[in-house]
Amino acid sequence: MSEPGMASGAWWPHSRNLSEELGGLFALWPSSSGRIARVLYSPPDWDDRPRSVAVPGRRVKTGSFPRDDTRQLVLTMLDGRRLAIDVIAPETPADEAAALLLDAGGRRSPAVPVRATTDACETNEARSAWDDDGGHP
């Protein structure tokens, strides 16, 4: 498990709708990092509070602690490992988000997901950090 407060990577979702955004995270998650079985989230990061979310091919249980404001997701893997992933607010300017993603990549995380687009918000530097950490689709 990741140390409490120590993130294994970072994620920059498009919106504050967890029900919609988790599908993108799961689609980008490298299979070599394991299968995600459950997601715990920090309530201040999201406008919705789902108990489960549809992701590609299945539903995954989600949960949170009422007063959690860690700005992280905790991913419980099928093998029991737990990985903490920093959540970068969707409204974060692109250059600042890219720097945060690169910093997370420097931790040599199992995965550093970025936005699932190739628009101007995703820099080549952020994309290469993702490529170095397990794959970019």
VENMO-V744015 format. One record per residue. N is the residue number from 0. SS is DSSP state (a for helix, b for strand, c for the rest). Layout:
n:N ss:SS
n:N ss:SS
//
This chain:
n:0 ss:c
n:1 ss:c
n:2 ss:c
n:3 ss:c
n:4 ss:c
n:5 ss:c
n:6 ss:c
n:7 ss:c
n:8 ss:b
n:9 ss:b
n:10 ss:b
n:11 ss:c
n:12 ss:c
n:13 ss:c
n:14 ss:c
n:15 ss:c
n:16 ss:c
n:17 ss:a
n:18 ss:a
n:19 ss:a
n:20 ss:a
n:21 ss:a
n:22 ss:a
n:23 ss:a
n:24 ss:a
n:25 ss:a
n:26 ss:a
n:27 ss:a
n:28 ss:c
n:29 ss:c
n:30 ss:a
n:31 ss:a
n:32 ss:a
n:33 ss:c
n:34 ss:c
n:35 ss:b
n:36 ss:b
n:37 ss:b
n:38 ss:b
n:39 ss:b
n:40 ss:b
n:41 ss:c
n:42 ss:a
n:43 ss:a
n:44 ss:a
n:45 ss:c
n:46 ss:c
n:47 ss:c
n:48 ss:c
n:49 ss:c
n:50 ss:c
n:51 ss:b
n:52 ss:b
n:53 ss:b
n:54 ss:b
n:55 ss:c
n:56 ss:c
n:57 ss:b
n:58 ss:b
n:59 ss:b
n:60 ss:b
n:61 ss:b
n:62 ss:b
n:63 ss:b
n:64 ss:c
n:65 ss:c
n:66 ss:c
n:67 ss:c
n:68 ss:c
n:69 ss:c
n:70 ss:c
n:71 ss:b
n:72 ss:b
n:73 ss:b
n:74 ss:b
n:75 ss:b
n:76 ss:b
n:77 ss:c
n:78 ss:c
n:79 ss:c
n:80 ss:c
n:81 ss:b
n:82 ss:b
n:83 ss:b
n:84 ss:b
n:85 ss:b
n:86 ss:b
n:87 ss:c
n:88 ss:c
n:89 ss:c
n:90 ss:c
n:91 ss:c
n:92 ss:c
n:93 ss:a
n:94 ss:a
n:95 ss:a
n:96 ss:a
n:97 ss:a
n:98 ss:a
n:99 ss:a
n:100 ss:a
n:101 ss:a
n:102 ss:a
n:103 ss:a
n:104 ss:a
n:105 ss:a
n:106 ss:c
n:107 ss:c
n:108 ss:c
n:109 ss:c
n:110 ss:c
n:111 ss:c
n:112 ss:c
n:113 ss:c
n:114 ss:c
n:115 ss:c
n:116 ss:c
n:117 ss:c
n:118 ss:c
n:119 ss:c
n:120 ss:c
n:121 ss:c
n:122 ss:c
n:123 ss:a
n:124 ss:a
n:125 ss:a
n:126 ss:a
n:127 ss:a
n:128 ss:a
n:129 ss:a
n:130 ss:a
n:131 ss:a
n:132 ss:c
n:133 ss:c
n:134 ss:c
n:135 ss:c
n:136 ss:c
//
